[in-house]
Amino acid sequence: MQSVRKVQPAPDAPLAPIAPIAPIAPTRIQLAPTIIVVLVFTCIASLAWAQFGRGGFGGFFRIRPRFATADTFGHGFNYCRVMYTSNRREAGGQGWSTDYPDAERNFSKRLGELTKMRVSKEPTGEPNHLVVRLTDADLYQCAYISMEDAGTAQLSDAEVDALRRYLLKGGFLWLDDYWGEAAWDQWLHEMDRVLPATEYPVFDITPDHPVFRTLFDVKKLPQIPSIQFWRGSGGDTSERGEESAMPDFKGVNDKHGNLMVVMMHDTDVADSWEREGEDVRFFYQFSPDGYAIGLNVLMYAMTH
């Protein structure tokens, strides 16, 4: 796994939204209908396979997954997202690719700005974030992995065994953005297959836990909705009404008493990273808290 030295916070600096790329103004050209249709489909295909996108991308197969290459590792921290199979859909969810790829893109940028951790980058300067399968050998190059919309995941026996070995060898798993009782029950069933609760019980992470103070002083787990829900509901944060009125912050410890699994249920922390440049109101209401808890968890994972 990646070897990462204990990180010290960088000097304080004001946090401002990472602005999305400005759109190109359209040009008025008269085209025949057949040519217009061809161009429309060409544009759709090009956008769907673009490496980075904004404004609604990140769904099932809409963005090409970025897998590791022979030269990927050894240049700093790589944000690693798990690709898995969903057996159902949740409202607002997109399976493994929920919030992909701008959540990890922006998080990696903030990680480099707000700490002294070296972040792996492409020659273009963009963060070198990755998608990994649980059965890939590259999994062991990732000290920290994330799963989004995990309440729809159905792991194969091979994936269960692989995730168990990874965690027991010192890996760390973050889960986020799964809402409601059905999603909670489904992931808890998968978690019990990986780490039986009789041996590795799930517990509440309370404000006295060190993860609340690893880098920033965080008082509680924030409830962060998707930007679409927030806009459509007039500012509400609970995507499942009373069923998800309060977010859950759960964990699983290793045999030494250190967290190896963090579960953030009934909140969408990664959306505060992904969407930070789309609406200044959303940014100031949610992104600072979202980054604070996200960076705390990562720093905890790297130093324990």
KOLTI-557508 format. One record per residue (C-alpha): x negated, y, z; residue number from 1; chain; residue in three letters. Coordinates in Angstrom, 2 decimals. Last residue first. Example, Ala and Ser with C-alpha at 12.3 -4.5 7.8 and 13.67 -1.06 7.14 Angstrom:
<lozas>
<xx:-13.67, yy:-1.06, zz:7.14, i:2, ch:A, aa:SER>;
<xx:-12.30, yy:-4.50, zz:7.80, i:1, ch:A, aa:ALA>;
</lozas>
This chain:
<lozas>
<xx:3.57, yy:5.24, zz:12.39, i:304, ch:A, aa:HIS>;
<xx:2.00, yy:8.13, zz:10.48, i:303, ch:A, aa:THR>;
<xx:3.30, yy:7.72, zz:6.94, i:302, ch:A, aa:MET>;
<xx:6.84, yy:6.72, zz:7.90, i:301, ch:A, aa:ALA>;
<xx:7.10, yy:9.58, zz:10.41, i:300, ch:A, aa:TYR>;
<xx:5.94, yy:12.06, zz:7.78, i:299, ch:A, aa:MET>;
<xx:8.55, yy:10.71, zz:5.37, i:298, ch:A, aa:LEU>;
<xx:11.33, yy:10.93, zz:7.96, i:297, ch:A, aa:VAL>;
<xx:10.38, yy:14.47, zz:8.94, i:296, ch:A, aa:ASN>;
<xx:10.16, yy:15.51, zz:5.30, i:295, ch:A, aa:LEU>;
<xx:13.70, yy:14.34, zz:4.68, i:294, ch:A, aa:GLY>;
<xx:15.05, yy:15.88, zz:7.88, i:293, ch:A, aa:ILE>;
<xx:13.57, yy:19.29, zz:7.06, i:292, ch:A, aa:ALA>;
<xx:14.30, yy:19.08, zz:3.34, i:291, ch:A, aa:TYR>;
<xx:17.99, yy:18.57, zz:3.95, i:290, ch:A, aa:GLY>;
<xx:18.14, yy:21.28, zz:6.60, i:289, ch:A, aa:ASP>;
<xx:16.50, yy:23.81, zz:4.25, i:288, ch:A, aa:PRO>;
<xx:18.67, yy:22.59, zz:1.34, i:287, ch:A, aa:SER>;
<xx:22.15, yy:22.78, zz:2.86, i:286, ch:A, aa:PHE>;
<xx:23.65, yy:26.24, zz:3.35, i:285, ch:A, aa:GLN>;
<xx:20.89, yy:28.24, zz:1.68, i:284, ch:A, aa:TYR>;
<xx:20.76, yy:26.02, zz:-1.38, i:283, ch:A, aa:PHE>;
<xx:24.52, yy:25.60, zz:-1.76, i:282, ch:A, aa:PHE>;
<xx:24.92, yy:29.37, zz:-1.74, i:281, ch:A, aa:ARG>;
<xx:22.09, yy:29.80, zz:-4.27, i:280, ch:A, aa:VAL>;
<xx:23.78, yy:27.41, zz:-6.67, i:279, ch:A, aa:ASP>;
<xx:21.96, yy:25.27, zz:-9.23, i:278, ch:A, aa:GLU>;
<xx:18.36, yy:25.37, zz:-8.03, i:277, ch:A, aa:GLY>;
<xx:18.84, yy:23.27, zz:-4.91, i:276, ch:A, aa:GLU>;
<xx:20.81, yy:20.58, zz:-6.71, i:275, ch:A, aa:ARG>;
<xx:18.42, yy:17.63, zz:-6.45, i:274, ch:A, aa:GLU>;
<xx:17.02, yy:18.46, zz:-3.03, i:273, ch:A, aa:TRP>;
<xx:20.32, yy:19.14, zz:-1.23, i:272, ch:A, aa:SER>;
<xx:21.72, yy:16.21, zz:-3.20, i:271, ch:A, aa:ASP>;
<xx:19.12, yy:13.96, zz:-1.54, i:270, ch:A, aa:ALA>;
<xx:20.70, yy:14.55, zz:1.88, i:269, ch:A, aa:VAL>;
<xx:24.03, yy:13.08, zz:0.83, i:268, ch:A, aa:ASP>;
<xx:25.85, yy:12.35, zz:4.09, i:267, ch:A, aa:THR>;
<xx:28.28, yy:9.73, zz:5.33, i:266, ch:A, aa:ASP>;
<xx:25.50, yy:7.26, zz:6.17, i:265, ch:A, aa:HIS>;
<xx:21.81, yy:8.08, zz:6.59, i:264, ch:A, aa:MET>;
<xx:19.97, yy:4.80, zz:7.16, i:263, ch:A, aa:MET>;
<xx:16.32, yy:4.66, zz:8.21, i:262, ch:A, aa:VAL>;
<xx:14.45, yy:1.34, zz:8.02, i:261, ch:A, aa:VAL>;
<xx:10.92, yy:0.64, zz:9.33, i:260, ch:A, aa:MET>;
<xx:11.18, yy:2.61, zz:12.56, i:259, ch:A, aa:LEU>;
<xx:8.53, yy:1.81, zz:15.14, i:258, ch:A, aa:ASN>;
<xx:9.17, yy:-0.36, zz:18.20, i:257, ch:A, aa:GLY>;
<xx:6.21, yy:-2.67, zz:17.67, i:256, ch:A, aa:HIS>;
<xx:8.36, yy:-5.57, zz:16.46, i:255, ch:A, aa:LYS>;
<xx:9.76, yy:-3.38, zz:13.69, i:254, ch:A, aa:ASP>;
<xx:12.66, yy:-1.04, zz:14.30, i:253, ch:A, aa:ASN>;
<xx:15.94, yy:-0.65, zz:12.41, i:252, ch:A, aa:VAL>;
<xx:17.64, yy:2.70, zz:12.14, i:251, ch:A, aa:GLY>;
<xx:20.92, yy:4.58, zz:12.06, i:250, ch:A, aa:LYS>;
<xx:21.93, yy:8.21, zz:11.59, i:249, ch:A, aa:PHE>;
<xx:25.69, yy:8.33, zz:11.01, i:248, ch:A, aa:ASP>;
<xx:27.44, yy:11.39, zz:9.61, i:247, ch:A, aa:PRO>;
<xx:30.65, yy:12.63, zz:11.24, i:246, ch:A, aa:MET>;
<xx:34.01, yy:13.14, zz:9.49, i:245, ch:A, aa:ALA>;
<xx:33.50, yy:10.20, zz:7.13, i:244, ch:A, aa:SER>;
<xx:36.83, yy:8.41, zz:7.60, i:243, ch:A, aa:GLU>;
<xx:38.51, yy:11.70, zz:8.50, i:242, ch:A, aa:GLU>;
<xx:38.04, yy:12.95, zz:4.95, i:241, ch:A, aa:GLY>;
<xx:36.01, yy:10.69, zz:2.68, i:240, ch:A, aa:ARG>;
<xx:33.66, yy:13.32, zz:1.18, i:239, ch:A, aa:GLU>;
<xx:33.21, yy:15.16, zz:4.48, i:238, ch:A, aa:SER>;
<xx:31.42, yy:18.46, zz:3.73, i:237, ch:A, aa:THR>;
<xx:34.23, yy:20.85, zz:2.84, i:236, ch:A, aa:ASP>;
<xx:33.36, yy:24.06, zz:0.97, i:235, ch:A, aa:GLY>;
<xx:36.35, yy:24.75, zz:-1.25, i:234, ch:A, aa:GLY>;
<xx:36.98, yy:21.09, zz:-2.01, i:233, ch:A, aa:SER>;
<xx:35.91, yy:21.23, zz:-5.66, i:232, ch:A, aa:GLY>;
<xx:32.71, yy:23.14, zz:-4.98, i:231, ch:A, aa:ARG>;
<xx:31.57, yy:20.96, zz:-2.11, i:230, ch:A, aa:TRP>;
<xx:32.62, yy:17.79, zz:-3.92, i:229, ch:A, aa:PHE>;
<xx:30.59, yy:18.73, zz:-7.01, i:228, ch:A, aa:GLN>;
<xx:27.61, yy:19.84, zz:-4.90, i:227, ch:A, aa:ILE>;
<xx:27.49, yy:16.44, zz:-3.27, i:226, ch:A, aa:SER>;
<xx:28.12, yy:16.70, zz:0.44, i:225, ch:A, aa:PRO>;
<xx:25.57, yy:17.32, zz:3.19, i:224, ch:A, aa:ILE>;
<xx:26.26, yy:16.33, zz:6.78, i:223, ch:A, aa:GLN>;
<xx:23.19, yy:17.38, zz:8.72, i:222, ch:A, aa:PRO>;
<xx:21.48, yy:14.92, zz:11.08, i:221, ch:A, aa:LEU>;
<xx:20.93, yy:16.74, zz:14.34, i:220, ch:A, aa:LYS>;
<xx:18.58, yy:19.12, zz:16.16, i:219, ch:A, aa:LYS>;
<xx:15.64, yy:19.14, zz:13.75, i:218, ch:A, aa:VAL>;
<xx:12.35, yy:20.66, zz:14.93, i:217, ch:A, aa:ASP>;
<xx:10.18, yy:20.31, zz:11.84, i:216, ch:A, aa:PHE>;
<xx:7.15, yy:18.07, zz:11.30, i:215, ch:A, aa:LEU>;
<xx:7.64, yy:14.89, zz:13.34, i:214, ch:A, aa:THR>;
<xx:10.28, yy:16.46, zz:15.61, i:213, ch:A, aa:ARG>;
<xx:13.54, yy:14.64, zz:14.82, i:212, ch:A, aa:PHE>;
<xx:11.61, yy:11.47, zz:13.95, i:211, ch:A, aa:VAL>;
<xx:10.31, yy:11.42, zz:17.54, i:210, ch:A, aa:PRO>;
<xx:13.72, yy:10.20, zz:18.84, i:209, ch:A, aa:HIS>;
<xx:15.37, yy:12.43, zz:21.45, i:208, ch:A, aa:ASP>;
<xx:18.04, yy:13.50, zz:18.94, i:207, ch:A, aa:PRO>;
<xx:19.45, yy:9.94, zz:18.74, i:206, ch:A, aa:THR>;
<xx:18.81, yy:7.31, zz:16.08, i:205, ch:A, aa:ILE>;
<xx:21.68, yy:4.88, zz:16.60, i:204, ch:A, aa:ASP>;
<xx:20.74, yy:1.20, zz:16.40, i:203, ch:A, aa:PHE>;
<xx:20.68, yy:-1.65, zz:13.88, i:202, ch:A, aa:VAL>;
<xx:19.41, yy:-4.87, zz:15.45, i:201, ch:A, aa:PRO>;
<xx:16.34, yy:-6.71, zz:14.13, i:200, ch:A, aa:TYR>;
<xx:16.38, yy:-10.23, zz:15.60, i:199, ch:A, aa:GLU>;
<xx:20.10, yy:-10.89, zz:15.98, i:198, ch:A, aa:THR>;
<xx:20.71, yy:-8.29, zz:13.29, i:197, ch:A, aa:ALA>;
<xx:19.12, yy:-10.54, zz:10.67, i:196, ch:A, aa:PRO>;
<xx:16.67, yy:-8.56, zz:8.53, i:195, ch:A, aa:LEU>;
<xx:17.21, yy:-9.00, zz:4.78, i:194, ch:A, aa:VAL>;
<xx:20.54, yy:-10.83, zz:4.86, i:193, ch:A, aa:ARG>;
<xx:21.68, yy:-8.59, zz:7.70, i:192, ch:A, aa:ASP>;
<xx:20.81, yy:-5.55, zz:5.59, i:191, ch:A, aa:MET>;
<xx:22.99, yy:-6.85, zz:2.75, i:190, ch:A, aa:GLU>;
<xx:25.97, yy:-7.24, zz:5.10, i:189, ch:A, aa:HIS>;
<xx:25.28, yy:-3.80, zz:6.61, i:188, ch:A, aa:LEU>;
<xx:25.22, yy:-2.41, zz:3.06, i:187, ch:A, aa:TRP>;
<xx:28.68, yy:-3.76, zz:2.31, i:186, ch:A, aa:GLN>;
<xx:30.17, yy:-2.71, zz:5.64, i:185, ch:A, aa:ASP>;
<xx:28.89, yy:0.87, zz:5.31, i:184, ch:A, aa:TRP>;
<xx:30.12, yy:1.20, zz:1.73, i:183, ch:A, aa:ALA>;
<xx:33.59, yy:-0.06, zz:2.69, i:182, ch:A, aa:ALA>;
<xx:33.69, yy:2.17, zz:5.79, i:181, ch:A, aa:GLU>;
<xx:33.03, yy:5.47, zz:4.09, i:180, ch:A, aa:GLY>;
<xx:30.13, yy:7.10, zz:2.24, i:179, ch:A, aa:TRP>;
<xx:26.77, yy:6.01, zz:0.89, i:178, ch:A, aa:TYR>;
<xx:24.37, yy:8.86, zz:0.17, i:177, ch:A, aa:ASP>;
<xx:21.10, yy:7.84, zz:1.81, i:176, ch:A, aa:ASP>;
<xx:18.82, yy:4.91, zz:2.58, i:175, ch:A, aa:LEU>;
<xx:15.11, yy:5.16, zz:3.45, i:174, ch:A, aa:TRP>;
<xx:12.94, yy:2.02, zz:3.55, i:173, ch:A, aa:LEU>;
<xx:9.40, yy:1.74, zz:4.98, i:172, ch:A, aa:PHE>;
<xx:6.73, yy:-0.88, zz:4.28, i:171, ch:A, aa:GLY>;
<xx:4.54, yy:-2.42, zz:6.97, i:170, ch:A, aa:GLY>;
<xx:4.17, yy:-6.08, zz:5.99, i:169, ch:A, aa:LYS>;
<xx:7.51, yy:-6.88, zz:7.63, i:168, ch:A, aa:LEU>;
<xx:9.24, yy:-4.36, zz:5.39, i:167, ch:A, aa:LEU>;
<xx:7.77, yy:-5.70, zz:2.15, i:166, ch:A, aa:TYR>;
<xx:8.36, yy:-9.34, zz:3.08, i:165, ch:A, aa:ARG>;
<xx:12.02, yy:-8.63, zz:3.87, i:164, ch:A, aa:ARG>;
<xx:12.45, yy:-6.64, zz:0.66, i:163, ch:A, aa:LEU>;
<xx:11.03, yy:-9.50, zz:-1.41, i:162, ch:A, aa:ALA>;
<xx:13.19, yy:-12.14, zz:0.28, i:161, ch:A, aa:ASP>;
<xx:16.35, yy:-10.10, zz:-0.26, i:160, ch:A, aa:VAL>;
<xx:15.35, yy:-9.35, zz:-3.85, i:159, ch:A, aa:GLU>;
<xx:14.84, yy:-13.06, zz:-4.58, i:158, ch:A, aa:ALA>;
<xx:18.19, yy:-13.90, zz:-3.01, i:157, ch:A, aa:ASP>;
<xx:19.82, yy:-11.30, zz:-5.27, i:156, ch:A, aa:SER>;
<xx:20.89, yy:-7.99, zz:-3.81, i:155, ch:A, aa:LEU>;
<xx:24.36, yy:-6.53, zz:-4.23, i:154, ch:A, aa:GLN>;
<xx:24.22, yy:-2.77, zz:-3.81, i:153, ch:A, aa:ALA>;
<xx:27.36, yy:-0.60, zz:-3.77, i:152, ch:A, aa:THR>;
<xx:26.84, yy:0.77, zz:-0.26, i:151, ch:A, aa:GLY>;
<xx:23.28, yy:1.62, zz:-1.28, i:150, ch:A, aa:ALA>;
<xx:24.40, yy:4.81, zz:-3.02, i:149, ch:A, aa:ASP>;
<xx:20.72, yy:5.89, zz:-3.00, i:148, ch:A, aa:GLU>;
<xx:17.79, yy:3.64, zz:-2.07, i:147, ch:A, aa:MET>;
<xx:14.35, yy:4.98, zz:-1.14, i:146, ch:A, aa:SER>;
<xx:10.87, yy:3.48, zz:-0.85, i:145, ch:A, aa:ILE>;
<xx:7.87, yy:4.44, zz:1.28, i:144, ch:A, aa:TYR>;
<xx:4.39, yy:2.90, zz:1.36, i:143, ch:A, aa:ALA>;
<xx:4.68, yy:2.19, zz:-2.35, i:142, ch:A, aa:CYS>;
<xx:1.79, yy:0.20, zz:-3.85, i:141, ch:A, aa:GLN>;
<xx:3.38, yy:-2.95, zz:-2.44, i:140, ch:A, aa:TYR>;
<xx:6.43, yy:-2.45, zz:-4.65, i:139, ch:A, aa:LEU>;
<xx:4.13, yy:-2.57, zz:-7.69, i:138, ch:A, aa:ASP>;
<xx:4.34, yy:-6.39, zz:-7.58, i:137, ch:A, aa:ALA>;
<xx:7.92, yy:-5.98, zz:-8.76, i:136, ch:A, aa:ASP>;
<xx:10.65, yy:-8.06, zz:-7.06, i:135, ch:A, aa:THR>;
<xx:12.20, yy:-5.08, zz:-5.28, i:134, ch:A, aa:LEU>;
<xx:12.38, yy:-3.23, zz:-8.57, i:133, ch:A, aa:ARG>;
<xx:10.54, yy:0.07, zz:-8.75, i:132, ch:A, aa:VAL>;
<xx:11.36, yy:3.52, zz:-10.13, i:131, ch:A, aa:VAL>;
<xx:8.61, yy:6.11, zz:-9.88, i:130, ch:A, aa:LEU>;
<xx:7.71, yy:9.72, zz:-9.10, i:129, ch:A, aa:HIS>;
<xx:4.61, yy:11.31, zz:-10.66, i:128, ch:A, aa:ASN>;
<xx:5.27, yy:14.93, zz:-9.75, i:127, ch:A, aa:PRO>;
<xx:5.14, yy:17.34, zz:-12.74, i:126, ch:A, aa:GLU>;
<xx:1.80, yy:19.08, zz:-13.33, i:125, ch:A, aa:GLY>;
<xx:1.82, yy:18.35, zz:-17.07, i:124, ch:A, aa:THR>;
<xx:-1.04, yy:15.86, zz:-16.61, i:123, ch:A, aa:PRO>;
<xx:1.38, yy:13.94, zz:-14.34, i:122, ch:A, aa:GLU>;
<xx:1.10, yy:14.40, zz:-10.61, i:121, ch:A, aa:LYS>;
<xx:0.42, yy:12.35, zz:-7.48, i:120, ch:A, aa:SER>;
<xx:1.10, yy:14.41, zz:-4.35, i:119, ch:A, aa:VAL>;
<xx:-1.75, yy:15.16, zz:-1.96, i:118, ch:A, aa:ARG>;
<xx:-0.36, yy:15.77, zz:1.52, i:117, ch:A, aa:MET>;
<xx:-1.23, yy:19.17, zz:2.93, i:116, ch:A, aa:LYS>;
<xx:2.37, yy:19.93, zz:3.84, i:115, ch:A, aa:THR>;
<xx:5.05, yy:22.44, zz:2.84, i:114, ch:A, aa:LEU>;
<xx:4.13, yy:23.00, zz:-0.81, i:113, ch:A, aa:GLU>;
<xx:3.13, yy:19.45, zz:-1.75, i:112, ch:A, aa:GLY>;
<xx:6.16, yy:17.96, zz:-0.03, i:111, ch:A, aa:LEU>;
<xx:8.33, yy:20.64, zz:-1.62, i:110, ch:A, aa:ARG>;
<xx:7.23, yy:19.54, zz:-5.10, i:109, ch:A, aa:LYS>;
<xx:7.77, yy:15.88, zz:-4.20, i:108, ch:A, aa:SER>;
<xx:11.27, yy:16.66, zz:-2.96, i:107, ch:A, aa:PHE>;
<xx:12.06, yy:18.53, zz:-6.17, i:106, ch:A, aa:ASN>;
<xx:11.10, yy:15.65, zz:-8.45, i:105, ch:A, aa:ARG>;
<xx:12.48, yy:13.04, zz:-6.07, i:104, ch:A, aa:GLU>;
<xx:15.95, yy:14.61, zz:-6.11, i:103, ch:A, aa:ALA>;
<xx:15.63, yy:15.67, zz:-9.76, i:102, ch:A, aa:ASP>;
<xx:15.45, yy:12.12, zz:-11.12, i:101, ch:A, aa:PRO>;
<xx:17.91, yy:10.72, zz:-10.17, i:100, ch:A, aa:TYR>;
<xx:20.62, yy:11.98, zz:-7.78, i:99, ch:A, aa:ASP>;
<xx:22.40, yy:8.60, zz:-7.99, i:98, ch:A, aa:THR>;
<xx:20.29, yy:6.26, zz:-10.13, i:97, ch:A, aa:SER>;
<xx:20.68, yy:3.17, zz:-7.93, i:96, ch:A, aa:TRP>;
<xx:24.45, yy:3.27, zz:-8.24, i:95, ch:A, aa:GLY>;
<xx:26.06, yy:6.33, zz:-9.78, i:94, ch:A, aa:GLN>;
<xx:28.23, yy:7.55, zz:-6.93, i:93, ch:A, aa:GLY>;
<xx:30.90, yy:10.26, zz:-6.88, i:92, ch:A, aa:GLY>;
<xx:33.65, yy:7.83, zz:-5.97, i:91, ch:A, aa:ALA>;
<xx:32.09, yy:4.44, zz:-5.29, i:90, ch:A, aa:GLU>;
<xx:31.56, yy:1.83, zz:-8.00, i:89, ch:A, aa:ARG>;
<xx:31.29, yy:-1.94, zz:-7.70, i:88, ch:A, aa:ARG>;
<xx:28.82, yy:-4.84, zz:-7.96, i:87, ch:A, aa:ASN>;
<xx:25.78, yy:-2.57, zz:-8.08, i:86, ch:A, aa:SER>;
<xx:22.40, yy:-3.97, zz:-9.20, i:85, ch:A, aa:THR>;
<xx:19.18, yy:-2.50, zz:-7.83, i:84, ch:A, aa:TYR>;
<xx:16.44, yy:-0.05, zz:-8.83, i:83, ch:A, aa:MET>;
<xx:14.51, yy:1.20, zz:-5.81, i:82, ch:A, aa:VAL>;
<xx:13.06, yy:4.72, zz:-5.82, i:81, ch:A, aa:ARG>;
<xx:9.36, yy:5.35, zz:-5.19, i:80, ch:A, aa:CYS>;
<xx:8.00, yy:8.85, zz:-4.47, i:79, ch:A, aa:TYR>;
<xx:4.31, yy:8.58, zz:-5.33, i:78, ch:A, aa:ASN>;
<xx:1.78, yy:10.09, zz:-2.92, i:77, ch:A, aa:PHE>;
<xx:-1.74, yy:10.67, zz:-4.17, i:76, ch:A, aa:GLY>;
<xx:-3.88, yy:9.70, zz:-7.15, i:75, ch:A, aa:HIS>;
<xx:-4.44, yy:5.99, zz:-6.46, i:74, ch:A, aa:GLY>;
<xx:-1.47, yy:4.67, zz:-8.37, i:73, ch:A, aa:PHE>;
<xx:-0.12, yy:5.32, zz:-11.83, i:72, ch:A, aa:THR>;
<xx:-3.02, yy:4.38, zz:-14.12, i:71, ch:A, aa:ASP>;
<xx:-1.93, yy:0.87, zz:-15.10, i:70, ch:A, aa:ALA>;
<xx:1.64, yy:2.10, zz:-15.52, i:69, ch:A, aa:THR>;
<xx:4.48, yy:2.38, zz:-13.02, i:68, ch:A, aa:ALA>;
<xx:8.09, yy:2.66, zz:-14.12, i:67, ch:A, aa:PHE>;
<xx:9.97, yy:5.84, zz:-14.99, i:66, ch:A, aa:ARG>;
<xx:13.61, yy:4.94, zz:-15.53, i:65, ch:A, aa:PRO>;
<xx:15.06, yy:6.45, zz:-18.75, i:64, ch:A, aa:ARG>;
<xx:17.87, yy:8.79, zz:-17.79, i:63, ch:A, aa:ILE>;
<xx:21.51, yy:8.16, zz:-18.67, i:62, ch:A, aa:ARG>;
<xx:21.22, yy:4.45, zz:-17.87, i:61, ch:A, aa:PHE>;
<xx:23.84, yy:4.64, zz:-15.09, i:60, ch:A, aa:PHE>;
<xx:23.94, yy:8.23, zz:-13.99, i:59, ch:A, aa:GLY>;
<xx:21.18, yy:10.81, zz:-13.41, i:58, ch:A, aa:GLY>;
<xx:22.46, yy:13.68, zz:-15.52, i:57, ch:A, aa:PHE>;
<xx:25.17, yy:16.10, zz:-14.38, i:56, ch:A, aa:GLY>;
<xx:23.65, yy:19.53, zz:-14.81, i:55, ch:A, aa:GLY>;
<xx:19.94, yy:18.99, zz:-14.84, i:54, ch:A, aa:ARG>;
<xx:17.51, yy:16.77, zz:-16.67, i:53, ch:A, aa:GLY>;
<xx:14.00, yy:15.38, zz:-16.45, i:52, ch:A, aa:PHE>;
<xx:12.62, yy:12.48, zz:-18.44, i:51, ch:A, aa:GLN>;
<xx:14.91, yy:13.06, zz:-21.39, i:50, ch:A, aa:ALA>;
<xx:16.60, yy:9.89, zz:-22.63, i:49, ch:A, aa:TRP>;
<xx:20.15, yy:11.16, zz:-22.28, i:48, ch:A, aa:ALA>;
<xx:19.17, yy:14.54, zz:-23.61, i:47, ch:A, aa:LEU>;
<xx:17.75, yy:13.11, zz:-26.82, i:46, ch:A, aa:SER>;
<xx:20.71, yy:10.80, zz:-27.34, i:45, ch:A, aa:ALA>;
<xx:23.20, yy:13.62, zz:-26.86, i:44, ch:A, aa:ILE>;
<xx:21.25, yy:15.90, zz:-29.16, i:43, ch:A, aa:CYS>;
<xx:21.14, yy:13.28, zz:-31.91, i:42, ch:A, aa:THR>;
<xx:24.85, yy:12.61, zz:-31.47, i:41, ch:A, aa:PHE>;
<xx:25.64, yy:16.30, zz:-31.87, i:40, ch:A, aa:VAL>;
<xx:23.26, yy:16.67, zz:-34.81, i:39, ch:A, aa:LEU>;
<xx:24.86, yy:13.80, zz:-36.72, i:38, ch:A, aa:VAL>;
<xx:28.36, yy:15.18, zz:-36.09, i:37, ch:A, aa:VAL>;
<xx:27.31, yy:18.66, zz:-37.21, i:36, ch:A, aa:ILE>;
<xx:25.74, yy:17.29, zz:-40.39, i:35, ch:A, aa:ILE>;
<xx:28.98, yy:15.54, zz:-41.31, i:34, ch:A, aa:THR>;
<xx:31.03, yy:18.69, zz:-40.64, i:33, ch:A, aa:PRO>;
<xx:28.86, yy:20.88, zz:-42.92, i:32, ch:A, aa:ALA>;
<xx:26.81, yy:23.47, zz:-41.12, i:31, ch:A, aa:LEU>;
<xx:27.08, yy:27.26, zz:-40.73, i:30, ch:A, aa:GLN>;
<xx:24.42, yy:28.51, zz:-38.35, i:29, ch:A, aa:ILE>;
<xx:24.91, yy:30.67, zz:-35.24, i:28, ch:A, aa:ARG>;
<xx:21.90, yy:30.20, zz:-32.94, i:27, ch:A, aa:THR>;
<xx:22.41, yy:29.04, zz:-29.36, i:26, ch:A, aa:PRO>;
<xx:20.49, yy:30.65, zz:-26.47, i:25, ch:A, aa:ALA>;
<xx:17.96, yy:28.28, zz:-24.93, i:24, ch:A, aa:ILE>;
<xx:18.79, yy:27.26, zz:-21.38, i:23, ch:A, aa:PRO>;
<xx:16.58, yy:28.40, zz:-18.48, i:22, ch:A, aa:ALA>;
<xx:14.78, yy:25.54, zz:-16.74, i:21, ch:A, aa:ILE>;
<xx:16.17, yy:25.04, zz:-13.25, i:20, ch:A, aa:PRO>;
<xx:14.96, yy:27.29, zz:-10.45, i:19, ch:A, aa:ALA>;
<xx:13.33, yy:25.76, zz:-7.41, i:18, ch:A, aa:ILE>;
<xx:15.22, yy:27.54, zz:-4.65, i:17, ch:A, aa:PRO>;
<xx:13.30, yy:29.68, zz:-2.15, i:16, ch:A, aa:ALA>;
<xx:11.64, yy:28.55, zz:1.07, i:15, ch:A, aa:LEU>;
<xx:9.63, yy:31.21, zz:2.87, i:14, ch:A, aa:PRO>;
<xx:6.08, yy:30.18, zz:3.73, i:13, ch:A, aa:ALA>;
<xx:4.58, yy:28.73, zz:6.91, i:12, ch:A, aa:ASP>;
<xx:1.00, yy:27.55, zz:6.61, i:11, ch:A, aa:PRO>;
<xx:0.70, yy:23.88, zz:5.62, i:10, ch:A, aa:ALA>;
<xx:1.79, yy:21.20, zz:8.04, i:9, ch:A, aa:PRO>;
<xx:-0.79, yy:18.59, zz:9.02, i:8, ch:A, aa:GLN>;
<xx:-0.67, yy:15.16, zz:7.47, i:7, ch:A, aa:VAL>;
<xx:-2.06, yy:11.98, zz:8.94, i:6, ch:A, aa:LYS>;
<xx:-4.06, yy:10.28, zz:6.21, i:5, ch:A, aa:ARG>;
<xx:-2.34, yy:8.24, zz:3.53, i:4, ch:A, aa:VAL>;
<xx:-3.42, yy:4.82, zz:2.29, i:3, ch:A, aa:SER>;
<xx:-1.07, yy:3.58, zz:-0.40, i:2, ch:A, aa:GLN>;
<xx:0.00, yy:0.00, zz:0.00, i:1, ch:A, aa:MET>;
</lozas>
